Amino acid sequence: MIRFSRYWFIYICISLIVLVPGIYTLIRFGLRPSVDFIGGTLLGLSIEKTTTGEAVQQIGKEQGVTILSVQKSQENQYVIRMPVVSQEEVVKITKAIEEKTLGKVIIERYETVGPILGKELLAKSITAAIFAIIAILLYVAYAFKDIKFGVSAIIALVHDVLVVFGSFALFGYLWGVEVDTLFMTAFLTTMSFSVHDTIVIFDRIREYRKREGRASLQDVCDVALTETMGRSLINSFTIIFMLLALVLMGGESIKWFAVALLIGTVTGTYSSPFVATPLLILWDKIEKNQKRKKYA
C-alpha cells in the first residue's frame, strides 16, 4: 500500500502552480470568444503569395470591409474575423487580395453567426454546465449516502474546469486562441471524465469501508488509490496518446479542440486521486475533531 495521503501538501502546491497563472489571466484578460458566441463572419484563406496580417487589413479597409483581426494559422493560411458580412463582400475582398498579392486565394473556411444565435449558444452552454454540476452533486451524494462525497467530487470538477479555462485564457493572451462551440464540447466532456474517474475511486473506498469498519478513512483511501491507480493511468494514457496524435497531426480546425480535451484528460486523471480524495480525508478529520471537542 502506498501512503498517498501523506503528500497532500505537494498536491496543493502542484494545483496552485497550475491554477494561479490561469485564473489571474482569466480574471485580467478573460477568454477570447469566437464568432460562435459574439456573432460575425470567420473567413479562413489560403494565400499563395506571402503577405502579412497588416496588409490584409489594409486591403479590407480599401474595399470598405471592416476586418476585426487577422491571425496566421499555418504557412500562408490566415483566419480573418469580421462583423457579419454578405457573401458578395467575401468574394470582393478575396478578389482584392488576389490582385494585390498576385497569387491565388482559396477560401478554406467560411462561417457566419448572427449575434442573437451567438448569445443563445453561450446561454445554453452555461445552463448545461450548471445543470450538470447540480445533477452530479445530488447523484453522488445520494449514491454514496454522504454529502462529503458529492461536494468533494464537485470541487475536483471545478478544479479541472478552472485548469481548462485558465489554460485557454493564457493561450488567448499569448497566441490569440479563441474559444468556440468545440471548446464548450471539450469543457463538458472534461466534466464527465473528471467525475467518472472520481466515482471509480469513491466506489472502491465505499467497499473497503463496509469491509473494514474499524479502519480509518485515511487508510481506506490509501488502499483504494493504490489499487485503482494502475487502472486509471492505463485508461488515461490510451486517451492521451490518441489526443496527442490529433494535436500533432490533425487538422487546424480541430487542433485546439484536441488540446482542450488533452488538458481536461490530464487534469481529470490528476484531480480524482489528488484533489477529490484528499478533500474527503480532510473533511472527515475536521468532522472527527469537532466531535471530540464537543464531547470532551
C-alpha positions in Angstrom: 0.0 0.0 0.0 1.3 3.4 -1.0 0.6 6.2 1.5 -0.7 8.8 -1.0 -2.4 10.8 1.8 1.0 11.8 3.3 1.9 14.0 0.4 -1.2 16.3 0.4 1.0 19.4 0.7 2.7 18.5 -2.6 -0.7 18.1 -4.3 -1.7 21.6 -3.1 1.5 23.1 -4.5 1.0 21.4 -7.9 -2.6 22.7 -8.1 -1.6 26.2 -7.2 1.2 26.3 -9.7 -1.2 25.3 -12.4 -4.2 27.3 -11.3 -2.9 30.7 -10.2 -1.4 31.9 -13.6 -4.5 30.7 -15.4 -7.0 32.2 -13.0 -5.1 35.5 -13.0 -5.1 35.6 -16.8 -8.8 34.6 -16.9 -9.8 37.4 -14.5 -7.4 40.0 -16.0 -7.9 39.4 -19.7 -10.7 36.8 -20.0 -11.3 34.4 -22.8 -11.3 35.4 -26.5 -14.7 34.4 -27.8 -15.1 33.3 -31.4 -17.8 34.3 -33.8 -19.8 31.4 -32.4 -20.6 33.5 -29.3 -20.4 37.1 -30.3 -21.7 36.9 -33.9 -19.8 37.7 -37.1 -18.0 36.1 -40.0 -15.0 33.9 -39.8 -13.0 33.5 -43.1 -10.2 31.1 -43.5 -8.0 31.9 -46.5 -5.1 30.1 -48.1 -3.0 32.8 -49.8 -0.5 31.6 -52.4 1.9 34.5 -52.1 3.4 35.6 -48.8 1.7 38.5 -47.2 1.1 39.9 -43.7 -1.9 40.4 -41.5 -1.5 44.2 -41.7 -1.6 44.1 -45.4 -4.8 42.0 -45.4 -6.4 44.5 -43.0 -5.3 47.4 -45.3 -6.9 45.7 -48.3 -10.1 45.3 -46.4 -10.1 48.9 -45.4 -9.6 49.9 -49.1 -12.6 47.8 -50.0 -14.8 49.2 -47.3 -14.9 45.9 -45.3 -14.3 46.0 -41.6 -11.7 43.4 -40.5 -11.5 42.9 -36.7 -8.5 40.7 -36.7 -6.2 38.6 -38.9 -4.5 35.6 -37.4 -1.9 33.5 -39.3 -2.7 29.8 -38.5 -0.3 28.0 -40.8 2.2 28.8 -43.6 0.3 31.1 -46.0 -3.0 30.4 -44.2 -4.9 33.2 -42.4 -8.0 33.4 -40.3 -9.9 36.7 -40.8 -12.5 37.8 -38.3 -15.1 40.3 -39.4 -18.6 41.6 -38.4 -21.4 39.8 -40.2 -20.8 40.4 -44.0 -22.5 39.1 -47.1 -21.2 36.5 -49.5 -20.7 39.3 -52.1 -18.4 41.2 -49.7 -16.4 38.0 -49.1 -15.9 37.5 -52.8 -15.0 41.1 -53.1 -12.2 41.1 -50.5 -11.0 37.7 -51.8 -10.5 39.1 -55.3 -8.9 42.2 -53.9 -6.3 40.1 -52.0 -5.6 38.1 -55.2 -5.0 41.3 -57.2 -2.8 42.8 -54.5 -0.7 39.7 -53.8 -0.6 38.5 -57.4 -1.3 35.0 -56.2 -4.3 32.6 -55.9 -6.5 32.8 -52.8 -8.6 29.8 -51.7 -11.4 30.0 -49.2 -10.8 27.2 -46.7 -13.4 28.2 -44.2 -16.4 30.4 -44.2 -18.7 30.8 -41.2 -21.3 33.4 -40.3 -23.2 33.5 -37.0 -25.7 36.2 -36.0 -25.3 37.9 -32.6 -28.6 36.6 -31.4 -27.6 33.0 -32.1 -24.2 33.6 -30.5 -25.8 34.7 -27.3 -28.2 31.8 -27.3 -25.3 29.3 -27.7 -23.4 30.9 -24.8 -26.5 30.9 -22.6 -27.3 27.2 -23.4 -23.7 26.2 -22.7 -23.6 27.9 -19.3 -27.0 26.4 -18.4 -25.9 22.9 -19.4 -22.8 23.3 -17.2 -24.7 24.5 -14.2 -27.3 21.7 -14.6 -24.6 19.1 -14.9 -22.9 20.3 -11.7 -26.1 20.3 -9.7 -27.1 16.9 -11.0 -23.7 15.3 -10.3 -23.7 16.7 -6.8 -27.1 15.3 -6.0 -26.5 12.0 -7.6 -23.1 11.3 -6.0 -24.4 12.4 -2.6 -27.4 10.1 -2.9 -25.4 7.1 -4.3 -22.8 7.2 -1.5 -25.3 8.3 1.2 -22.9 11.1 2.2 -22.8 14.7 1.1 -19.0 14.8 1.6 -18.5 12.5 -1.4 -20.7 14.8 -3.6 -19.0 18.0 -2.5 -15.5 16.6 -2.9 -16.3 15.4 -6.4 -17.7 18.8 -7.4 -14.7 20.6 -6.0 -12.4 18.3 -8.1 -14.6 19.0 -11.1 -14.4 22.8 -10.6 -10.6 22.4 -10.3 -10.5 20.7 -13.7 -12.8 23.3 -15.3 -10.6 26.1 -13.9 -7.5 24.5 -15.3 -9.0 24.2 -18.8 -10.5 27.7 -18.8 -7.3 29.2 -17.3 -5.1 27.4 -19.9 -7.2 28.8 -22.8 -7.1 32.3 -21.2 -3.3 32.0 -21.4 -3.4 30.7 -24.9 -5.7 33.5 -25.9 -3.5 36.2 -24.3 -0.2 34.7 -25.8 -1.3 33.4 -29.2 -4.8 34.8 -29.8 -6.6 31.4 -29.4 -10.4 31.8 -29.5 -13.0 29.6 -27.7 -15.9 28.3 -29.8 -18.6 25.7 -29.6 -16.0 22.9 -29.9 -14.3 24.3 -26.8 -17.6 24.1 -24.9 -17.9 20.5 -26.1 -14.5 19.7 -24.7 -15.3 21.5 -21.5 -18.4 19.5 -20.9 -16.6 16.3 -21.8 -13.9 17.2 -19.2 -16.6 17.5 -16.6 -17.8 14.0 -17.4 -14.3 12.4 -17.4 -13.4 14.0 -14.1 -16.4 12.8 -12.3 -16.2 9.3 -13.9 -12.7 8.7 -12.5 -13.6 10.1 -9.1 -16.6 7.8 -8.8 -14.5 4.8 -9.5 -12.2 5.7 -6.6 -15.0 6.6 -4.3 -16.8 3.3 -5.0 -13.7 1.4 -4.0 -13.5 3.5 -0.8 -17.1 2.6 0.0 -16.5 -1.1 -0.5 -13.5 -1.1 1.9 -15.3 1.0 4.5 -18.0 -1.7 4.6 -15.5 -4.5 4.7 -13.0 -2.9 7.2 -15.3 -1.0 9.5 -12.6 -0.2 12.1 -10.0 1.1 9.6 -9.6 4.9 9.4 -10.8 6.7 6.3 -7.2 7.7 5.5 -6.0 4.1 5.4 -9.0 3.0 3.3 -8.3 5.8 0.8 -4.7 4.8 0.5 -5.6 1.2 -0.2 -8.3 2.3 -2.7 -5.9 4.6 -4.5 -3.1 2.0 -4.6 -5.5 -0.5 -6.2 -7.1 1.9 -8.7 -4.0 3.9 -9.7 -2.8 1.5 -12.4 -6.2 1.2 -14.0 -6.7 5.0 -14.0 -3.3 5.6 -15.6 -3.7 2.9 -18.3 -7.1 4.2 -19.2 -6.0 7.8 -19.3 -2.8 7.2 -21.3 -4.8 5.4 -24.1 -6.8 8.6 -24.4 -3.8 10.9 -24.1 -1.9 9.2 -26.9 -4.8 9.5 -29.2 -5.3 13.2 -28.4 -1.6 13.9 -28.8 -1.8 12.4 -32.3 -4.8 14.7 -33.1 -2.9 17.7 -31.8 0.3 17.0 -33.7 -1.1 15.5 -37.0 -4.8 16.6 -37.0 -6.3 19.4 -39.0 -6.1 23.0 -37.9 -9.9 23.2 -37.4 -9.8 20.6 -34.6 -6.4 21.3 -33.1 -7.5 23.4 -30.2 -10.4 21.2 -29.5 -8.0 18.3 -29.1 -5.8 20.5 -26.9 -8.7 21.3 -24.7 -9.6 17.6 -24.4 -5.9 16.7 -23.7 -5.7 19.2 -20.9 -9.0 18.1 -19.5 -7.9 14.4 -19.6 -4.7 15.1 -17.8 -6.2 17.3 -15.1 -9.1 14.9 -14.7 -6.7 12.0 -14.1 -4.8 14.1 -11.6 -7.7 15.6 -9.7 -9.6 12.3 -8.8 -6.8 10.8 -6.6 -5.0 14.0 -5.6 -7.8 16.6 -5.2 -11.1 14.8 -4.5 -9.7 12.1 -2.2 -7.5 14.4 0.0 -10.5 16.7 0.4 -12.6 13.7 1.5 -9.9 12.8 4.1 -9.5 16.4 5.3 -13.3 16.8 5.7 -13.5 13.6 7.7 -10.7 14.7 10.0 -12.3 18.0 10.7 -15.7 16.3 11.5 -14.0 13.9 13.9 -12.0 16.7 15.6 -15.2 18.8 16.1 -17.0 15.7 17.6 -14.1 15.2 20.0 -14.2 18.8 21.1 -17.9 18.6 21.6 -17.8 15.6 23.8 -14.5 16.4 25.6 
